[in-house]
């Protein structure tokens, strides 16, 4: 249902319709007016908030139009119960509502037609189509945004006028309201008509696709990041944006779903969203030599079919999950892993991926993670608790939140000498399991209670001046970021976004700089000893890594990424496999402190944080880091660019070889054709023999 306010509005709306019927039967004009006002306001509020209930009502035949129709029918019933069935206002009301609903059909048809015509066959970002084709401005947002709701609410004038007419026994005021409703409804329909004709219509699909091909011919992309998936999987492509921006070759991102495009993070890389498979297969990608795939999905086949491109699976994380050794991976020319561990996973899994086709390229995304230098003097250690979520299958080993989370946090907040706790749960925590959601709430309460107790502990002194300055800085940065994010004006539709989608590089760079400044100011805005619950997108997980001295987590790519820092870490064996079995099954925990659900082993982790000399797993972590993520030098980005260049060379070699074979075949065919032509031109009846003599006419 959402918030308490939404729940209250839903209850009022549902109770309002029985109240309307009761008021109509009594009959009572004031009571009917009051109940109608409640239903109007509650309905509008729930629509504005996008309430879950509103979406569900339409599934059970109680959608928006039906609710308005019921209210209008009850108003007619009220007039009948008031003995106004022979009054002109009664017939006027019926005629008004029939005419008003007659306007709904052309209104809905026009809105849908405009939306369909403004949906581009190919949507783009950072692609210059504006200079190639004319894409007209979208209709004013007020015409199309929540258009059905706006159209239906025009009946408010007629309803108010009819109620007033019934109360004062004068039909005139009722007909004034009826006239306003019918006039406004007609004007709304007429206002939409210009946008389905003439120069208000975007160009046809063939024109748009030709313009995209023209741009591709000019830009000549060389390396493509290809992605398909649901809107919730947008993070899988977002994690590669920085890498694509830093490629030595010309990058291009190809997406298959509009939902992914709408959730794509800002980037300077050209982006083309091609929902139609036929459109993609007809697109001119003749200059592309390498295609990178971040996920194994069925739509990959539309790109894999191109033989002039070498295809690479790069994935979206490094972990011991089965998805990391998907048998689908053998369809690619190469599979790129972070380090030796990825290569060994495929060898052990034996799913058909040849060792010769695996290339170790490191993890370029981990560049922002800083290497640990120990706890700075004068600061208490910080321990990050970053559990993953419960997953879809109910496996108790997925997350530590349910069975171990409270034990972990209790021991950390009660540790002596003290440590600071940062709790950053996975954003999906509690989505599937009520137990996980309840445990998350209890853990949150524990952290906040401990923070409140520490705030009044005289051992901990805050530098209020520094914090005040940081909060002022945060407010300034957030205001500027809001200004930059809103500088594009009102939200544009797909056609306008495609036309005007060229990134402002200066603004893009300013946003990146401001986000870095925001992160610095955020950590200075509260004491370095204050426990904290961190939810939402910011601060990001890697930012939490950098301010932490150790981490407790579960089996996921979070652990593999944290290993890049070289800091001590612990992983919870929530399924209680046992230390040896747990390490055998999960490469990333081989240098970790393994926690049982009681978290009794946390002392080992805290001891390693407080005294680096007494850290028994330090060397193991160094070896594991190289095994999982590859060497520090050359950097991952250099390794990645080298791998792209090498594979592009292989693609070019293959293509040149194919062209040579085709040319040789053509030459051979031409030679045969010439020989046949010579034979055809010889003297009729004369045949050359092997000895060079003639046979046939004239022989004697």
Secondary structure, 3 states (H helix, E strand, C coil): CCCHHHHHHHHHHHHHHHHHHHHHHHCCHHHHHHHHHHHHHHHHHHHHHCCHHHHHHHHCCCCHHHHHHHHHHHHHHHHHHCCCCCCHHHHHHHHHHHHHHHHHHHHHHHHHHHHHHCCCCCEEECCCCCCCCCCCCCCCHHHHCCHHHHHHHCHHHHHHHHHHHHHHCCHHHHHHHHHHHHHHHHHHHHHHHHHHCHHHCCCCHHHHHHHHHHHHHHHCCCEEEEECCCHHHHHHHHCCHHHHHCCCCCEEEEECCHHHHHCCCCCCCCEEECCCHHHHHCCCCCCCCEEEECCCCHHHHHHHCCCCCEEEECCCCCCCCHHHHCHHHHHCCEEEECCHHHHHHHHHHCCCCCHHHEEECCCHHHHHCCCCCCCCCCCCCEEEEECCCCCCCCCCCCCCCCCCHHHHHHHHHCCCCCCEEEECCCCCCCCCCHHHHHHHHHHHHHHHHHHHHHHCCCCCCCCHHHHHHHHHHHHHHHHHHHHHHCCCCCCCCHHHHHHCCCCCHHHHHHHHHHHHHHHHHHHHCCCCCCCEECCCCCCCHHHHHHHCCEEEECCCHHHHHHHHHCCEEEEECCCCCCHHHHHHHCHHHCCCEEECCCCCCHHHHHHHHHCHHHCCCHHHHHHHHHHHHCCCCCCHHHHHHHHHHHHHHHHHHHHHHHHHHHHHHHHHHHHHHHHHHHHHHCCCCEEECCCCCEEECCCC
